[in-house]
Amino acid sequence: MQAMVERYETVWRRLAADFPAGGAGRAAAGARTPARAEVAPAGGPPPRLLFFITNPAFLLSHRLPVALAARDAGYEVHVASMGGPAVAQIEALGLAHHVLPLSRTSMRPWTEARSLWAVWRLFRRLRPGLVHAVTLKSVLYGGIAARLAGVPAYVAAISGLGYVFIQGSGVRGVLKRLALVLYRLALGHPNSRVIFQNTADRDVLERAGAVRPGQAVLVRGSGVDLDRFAPRPWPAGPVTVAMASRLLHDKGVREFVEAARMSAARGDGLRWRLAGSLDPDNPASVTAGELEAWRAEGAIEYVGECADVAGFYAQAHIVTLPSYREGLPKSLIEAAACGRPVVTTDVPGCRDAIESGVSGVLVPPRDARALADAVAALARDEALRVRMGAAGRALAERDF
């Protein structure tokens, strides 16, 4: 985790060093931001860092070690997001929080214009030296607002291009073209870096002209706490297959359930356990009715939202995520750290989280039969599971 934090800090230091003397935000920020160990000049105020993120819970789950490291290094750390229960936890950690009128999924023009206006007003009032935006809408609105407000430096963390890039036809095709226009506007800040978690997402935006040469930085994932997510003894009983994810169709939940049905029909004797919560604000969410029907059918065991993912994986022999596209899925990084072999899809993000044939197996997306077959093959070969689990742990220690 410390290595991951240091990679992010390196990006910030490069921005401080490259700050153009006559560039964006000079009037707003005054002198150039100092680089590293001298975080704040003698007698001067500490540099102000603003994390801009749509859902405050995502900061706690994916960026908290980076935010706390910045605080401990002497930055004045602020967080801007929509409201929610996680805000109190953020403030309890000593981070200033600002609530913005944001919606994760709204596409109503007036509502979105109001959100962008509120972001711009906050940037003008707070005058951060650096804005670090995470997740799709924050990256788009944060980049546009940072340019308009004269913010000296901007970091966009692309944790995945979003569901509109999974398919390019129909409504999603229109949204994809709109998103590319917004990416060009948002990432055009003259003193900025764009952090990608996989090369496929980087290549898409480079080909679209949204990212300039030298602007992209590759940081694979959000890191994992290797002490909390550590190998535990293999559980007794039947081979258990685990999936931990938001319950979205784009995550491959339907394929997971269908593979479980196929496995039960042919008498594989496996347990298929699903952890996660519904996301009603997301158009790709499983409905409560679908989930209840799956539970009643009995092909899977649904355990609800899981606070202890490490414990959930400790009860499993195989972890799967049959997603359609990812940035770099944290659930697979955590599975690797727990020493569990993985079956996942051969798509951007998922394929970047494993070593195919070494720490896990790749199957085609949207193919429940291929998923069921790959899981059954691993279930029959205990020695292979053990080897792949050990290789996954080594991968997590080395790269994550």
C-alpha positions in Angstrom: 0.0 0.0 0.0 2.9 2.4 0.8 4.4 1.8 -2.7 1.0 2.7 -4.2 0.8 5.9 -2.2 4.3 6.8 -3.2 3.4 6.4 -6.9 0.5 8.8 -6.5 2.8 11.3 -4.7 5.3 11.1 -7.5 2.6 12.3 -9.9 1.8 15.2 -7.6 5.5 16.1 -7.3 5.9 16.1 -11.1 3.0 18.5 -11.4 4.6 20.8 -8.8 7.9 20.7 -10.7 6.3 21.3 -14.1 4.0 24.1 -13.0 4.2 26.6 -15.9 5.2 30.0 -14.7 2.7 31.7 -17.0 0.2 28.9 -17.1 -3.3 28.2 -15.7 -4.1 29.5 -12.3 -1.2 31.8 -11.8 -3.4 34.7 -10.6 -5.3 32.4 -8.4 -2.4 30.5 -6.8 0.4 32.9 -6.9 3.8 31.3 -6.4 4.6 27.9 -7.7 3.8 24.9 -5.5 6.9 23.5 -3.7 7.9 20.0 -4.5 7.9 17.2 -1.9 9.7 17.1 1.4 9.3 20.9 1.7 5.6 20.5 1.6 5.0 23.9 3.1 7.7 26.7 2.8 8.9 28.1 6.1 6.3 30.3 7.6 3.9 29.7 4.7 0.6 28.0 4.5 0.5 24.3 3.6 -0.5 23.5 0.0 -4.2 22.8 -0.3 -5.2 19.5 -1.9 -8.8 18.9 -2.9 -10.1 15.3 -3.6 -13.2 15.6 -5.8 -15.2 12.4 -5.9 -18.9 11.9 -6.6 -19.7 9.3 -3.8 -17.9 9.9 -0.5 -17.9 6.1 0.3 -15.6 5.6 -2.7 -12.9 7.7 -1.1 -13.0 5.5 2.0 -12.9 2.3 0.0 -10.4 3.2 -2.7 -8.4 6.4 -1.9 -8.3 6.8 1.9 -4.6 5.7 2.3 -3.6 8.3 -0.3 -5.6 11.1 1.4 -4.3 10.2 4.9 -0.7 10.1 3.6 -1.1 13.6 2.1 -2.5 14.9 5.4 0.4 13.3 7.3 2.9 14.8 4.9 1.6 18.3 5.6 -1.0 19.0 2.9 -4.2 20.7 3.9 -6.6 18.0 2.6 -10.2 18.7 1.5 -12.8 16.4 0.1 -15.7 17.5 -2.1 -18.5 15.0 -2.9 -22.3 14.5 -2.6 -23.6 13.9 0.9 -24.0 10.6 2.5 -23.2 8.5 5.7 -19.5 8.4 4.8 -19.2 12.2 5.2 -19.1 11.8 9.0 -16.3 9.2 8.8 -14.3 11.5 6.5 -14.6 14.5 8.8 -13.7 12.3 11.8 -10.3 11.6 10.2 -9.5 15.3 10.1 -10.3 15.9 6.5 -12.4 19.0 5.6 -15.5 18.0 3.6 -17.7 20.1 1.2 -21.1 18.8 0.1 -22.0 19.4 -3.5 -25.3 18.9 -5.4 -24.2 15.9 -7.4 -26.0 12.9 -8.7 -24.2 9.7 -9.7 -26.5 8.9 -12.6 -28.6 11.9 -13.6 -28.3 13.1 -17.2 -30.8 16.0 -17.0 -29.2 19.0 -18.5 -30.4 21.6 -16.0 -29.4 19.3 -13.0 -26.0 18.7 -14.5 -25.4 22.4 -15.3 -26.3 23.2 -11.7 -23.7 20.6 -10.5 -21.0 22.0 -12.7 -21.7 25.6 -11.5 -21.5 24.4 -7.9 -18.1 22.7 -8.5 -16.8 25.8 -10.2 -17.9 28.0 -7.3 -16.3 25.8 -4.8 -13.0 25.8 -6.7 -13.1 29.6 -7.0 -13.8 30.0 -3.3 -11.4 27.3 -1.9 -8.6 28.0 -4.4 -6.8 24.6 -4.1 -3.3 24.2 -5.4 -4.2 20.8 -6.7 -7.5 19.1 -7.5 -7.4 15.3 -7.6 -10.6 13.9 -9.3 -11.7 10.3 -9.1 -14.5 8.5 -10.9 -16.2 9.4 -14.2 -18.4 12.4 -13.4 -15.9 14.0 -11.1 -13.1 13.7 -13.7 -15.3 15.3 -16.3 -16.8 18.1 -14.2 -13.6 18.6 -12.2 -11.4 19.0 -15.2 -13.8 21.6 -16.8 -14.2 23.5 -13.6 -10.5 23.4 -12.8 -9.7 25.1 -16.2 -12.4 27.7 -15.7 -11.5 28.5 -12.1 -7.7 28.7 -12.8 -6.7 25.8 -10.6 -2.9 25.5 -10.9 -2.7 21.7 -11.2 -5.1 18.8 -11.9 -5.0 15.0 -11.6 -7.6 12.8 -13.1 -7.8 9.3 -11.9 -9.6 7.1 -14.5 -10.8 4.1 -12.6 -12.6 2.8 -15.6 -14.3 4.5 -18.6 -17.8 3.7 -17.5 -20.6 1.5 -18.7 -21.1 3.6 -21.9 -17.9 2.2 -23.3 -19.0 -1.4 -23.0 -21.1 -1.2 -26.1 -20.9 1.4 -28.9 -24.4 1.2 -30.4 -27.8 2.8 -29.7 -28.1 5.1 -26.7 -24.8 4.0 -25.3 -23.1 4.9 -28.7 -24.5 8.5 -28.4 -23.4 8.7 -24.8 -20.0 7.4 -25.7 -19.5 10.1 -28.3 -20.7 12.7 -25.8 -18.3 11.4 -23.1 -15.3 11.6 -25.5 -16.1 15.3 -26.2 -16.3 16.0 -22.4 -13.1 14.0 -21.9 -11.3 16.3 -24.4 -12.5 19.4 -22.5 -11.8 18.0 -19.0 -8.4 16.7 -19.7 -7.1 19.7 -21.6 -5.7 21.4 -18.5 -2.1 22.5 -19.4 -0.6 21.3 -16.1 -2.3 17.9 -15.5 -1.7 14.2 -15.3 -4.2 11.4 -16.2 -3.8 8.2 -14.1 -5.0 5.0 -15.8 -5.3 1.6 -14.3 -5.0 -0.3 -17.5 -3.5 0.3 -21.0 -6.8 -0.3 -22.9 -8.5 2.7 -21.3 -5.4 4.8 -21.9 -5.3 3.9 -25.5 -9.0 4.7 -26.1 -8.5 8.3 -24.9 -5.2 8.7 -26.6 -6.7 7.7 -29.9 -9.6 10.1 -29.3 -7.2 12.9 -28.8 -8.3 13.5 -25.2 -4.9 12.7 -23.7 -1.7 14.4 -24.8 1.7 12.7 -25.1 3.4 12.5 -21.7 0.2 13.3 -19.9 -0.8 9.7 -19.1 0.5 7.8 -16.0 -0.2 4.1 -15.4 -0.9 3.1 -11.8 -2.3 -0.4 -11.6 -5.3 -0.3 -9.2 -5.9 1.2 -5.8 -3.5 -1.1 -3.9 -4.3 -3.7 -1.2 -3.5 -4.0 2.4 -1.4 -7.2 2.4 -1.8 -7.7 6.1 -5.6 -7.5 6.2 -5.9 -9.5 2.9 -3.7 -12.5 3.6 -3.8 -16.2 2.8 -5.8 -18.3 5.3 -6.2 -22.0 5.5 -8.4 -23.6 2.8 -11.9 -24.2 4.1 -13.4 -27.6 4.6 -16.4 -28.9 2.8 -17.4 -28.6 -0.9 -15.5 -26.4 -3.3 -16.9 -22.9 -2.9 -17.0 -20.2 -5.6 -17.2 -16.6 -4.5 -18.2 -13.3 -6.2 -18.1 -10.0 -4.4 -19.4 -7.0 -6.4 -22.0 -4.4 -6.7 -25.0 -6.2 -8.1 -24.8 -4.8 -11.7 -25.5 -6.7 -14.9 -22.3 -5.2 -16.3 -20.4 -7.0 -13.5 -21.6 -10.3 -14.9 -24.0 -11.2 -12.1 -26.4 -12.8 -14.5 -23.6 -15.0 -15.9 -22.6 -15.9 -12.4 -26.2 -17.1 -11.6 -26.5 -18.9 -14.9 -23.2 -20.7 -14.4 -24.4 -21.7 -11.0 -27.5 -23.2 -12.5 -25.5 -25.2 -15.1 -23.2 -26.4 -12.3 -26.1 -27.6 -10.2 -27.8 -29.3 -13.2 -24.8 -31.4 -14.0 -24.1 -32.3 -10.4 -20.8 -30.6 -9.8 -21.4 -30.3 -6.1 -20.1 -26.7 -5.8 -21.3 -23.9 -3.7 -21.8 -20.5 -5.4 -21.8 -17.6 -3.0 -22.6 -14.0 -4.0 -21.9 -10.9 -1.9 -22.8 -7.3 -2.7 -25.6 -4.8 -2.7 -28.2 -3.5 -5.1 -27.5 -0.1 -6.7 -30.9 1.4 -7.6 -29.3 4.6 -8.9 -27.4 2.7 -11.5 -29.3 1.8 -14.7 -27.4 -1.5 -14.9 -28.5 -2.6 -11.4 -30.1 -6.0 -10.7 -33.6 -5.5 -9.5 -34.8 -6.5 -6.0 -37.3 -8.9 -7.8 -34.5 -10.6 -9.7 -32.4 -11.0 -6.6 -35.3 -12.5 -4.6 -36.1 -15.0 -7.5 -32.4 -16.1 -7.5 -32.5 -16.6 -3.7 -35.7 -18.6 -3.9 -34.4 -20.8 -6.7 -31.4 -21.9 -4.6 -28.7 -22.1 -7.2 -26.7 -19.4 -5.4 -26.3 -18.4 -1.8 -26.7 -14.6 -1.4 -25.0 -13.3 1.7 -25.8 -9.6 1.3 -23.4 -6.7 1.5 -20.1 -7.9 2.9 -18.0 -5.7 5.2 -15.4 -8.4 5.7 -14.4 -9.3 2.1 -11.2 -11.0 3.4 -13.3 -13.3 5.6 -15.7 -13.9 2.7 -12.8 -15.0 0.5 -11.3 -17.1 3.3 -14.4 -19.3 3.0 -13.9 -19.8 -0.7 -11.7 -21.9 -2.9 -12.2 -19.9 -6.2 -13.0 -16.3 -6.7 -14.7 -15.0 -9.9 -15.7 -11.7 -11.5 -17.3 -12.2 -15.0 -17.4 -8.4 -15.7 -17.9 -6.8 -19.1 -15.2 -4.1 -18.5 -13.3 -2.7 -15.6 -10.6 -0.2 -14.7 -8.7 -2.7 -12.5 -11.1 -4.5 -10.2 -10.2 -4.2 -6.5 -12.1 -7.4 -5.8 -9.7 -9.5 -7.9 -6.6 -7.8 -6.4 -8.0 -8.6 -2.9 -8.6 -12.2 -4.0 -5.0 -12.5 -5.2 -3.7 -11.1 -1.9 -5.8 -13.8 -0.1 -4.1 -16.5 -2.2 -7.3 -17.6 -4.0 -7.2 -18.5 -7.7 -9.4 -16.4 -10.0 -11.7 -17.0 -13.0 -12.5 -13.8 -14.8 -13.3 -12.4 -18.2 -10.8 -11.5 -21.0 -11.7 -7.8 -21.0 -9.8 -4.6 -20.1 -9.2 -4.4 -16.4 -10.0 -8.0 -15.5 -7.2 -9.4 -17.7 -4.8 -6.9 -16.1 -5.6 -8.1 -12.6 -4.3 -11.7 -13.1 -1.6 -13.6 -14.8 -3.5 -15.8 -17.2 -2.8 -19.5 -16.7 -0.6 -18.7 -13.7 -2.8 -17.0 -11.0 -6.1 -17.5 -12.8 -8.1 -18.3 -15.8 -9.7 -16.0 -18.5 -13.0 -16.8 -20.2 -15.0 -14.9 -22.8 -17.4 -12.2 -21.5 -21.1 -12.9 -21.4 -20.5 -16.6 -21.6 -22.0 -18.4 -18.7 -21.1 -21.9 -20.0 -17.4 -21.0 -20.4 -17.5 -19.6 -16.8 -19.1 -22.8 -15.5 -16.6 -25.0 -17.4 -13.5 -23.1 -16.2 -14.7 -23.2 -12.6 -15.5 -26.9 -12.7 -12.0 -27.6 -14.1 -10.4 -25.7 -11.2 -12.7 -27.4 -8.7 -11.5 -30.8 -9.9 -7.8 -29.9 -9.5 -6.8 -29.1 -6.0 -3.1 -28.9 -6.8 -3.7 -26.4 -9.5 -5.8 -24.2 -7.2 -3.0 -24.2 -4.6 -0.4 -23.2 -7.2 -2.6 -20.5 -8.7 -3.4 -19.1 -5.2 0.3 -18.9 -4.3 1.0 -17.2 -7.6 -1.8 -14.7 -7.0 -0.3 -13.8 -3.6 3.1 -13.3 -5.2 1.5 -11.1 -7.8 -0.2 -9.0 -5.2 3.0 -8.6 -3.2 4.9 -7.6 -6.3 2.5 -5.3 -8.2 -0.4 -4.3 -5.9 
